[in-house]
């Protein structure tokens, strides 16, 4: 399976999905004009990865996966897709994989901090809330 790399723009985040090293980074501003088109390929890639990796459940206990969300802004449409991405990784978490989620926020930005808390509560995976 190939990695996914999307460079950031003024409106969309940088996404690095490093399959071999078990890392997923989403960095920057997330308010793409066409949020569906932007996140569709990301969701597909993560979904394909999760399906492949869950075929051999015995390997999941040894799997460590690092997720990093370092957003300076996200609109509500983006948050729905970020929740979908997290939900896909939750499938691995619920089968014994060690999923580490770092949620980076500006220490003066209550909104991004609260978004991280809310997503962690909804998805039932503990987040490391890290001030920038």
Secondary structure, DSSP 4 states (H G I P E B T S, - for coil): ---EEE---SSS-EEEEETTTTEEEEEEEE--TTHHHHHHHHHHHHHHHHHHHTTSGGGGGG-EEEEEEEEEEE-HHHHHHHHHHHHHHHHHHHTT-EEEEEEEE-TT-HHHHHHHHHHHHHHT--EEEEE-
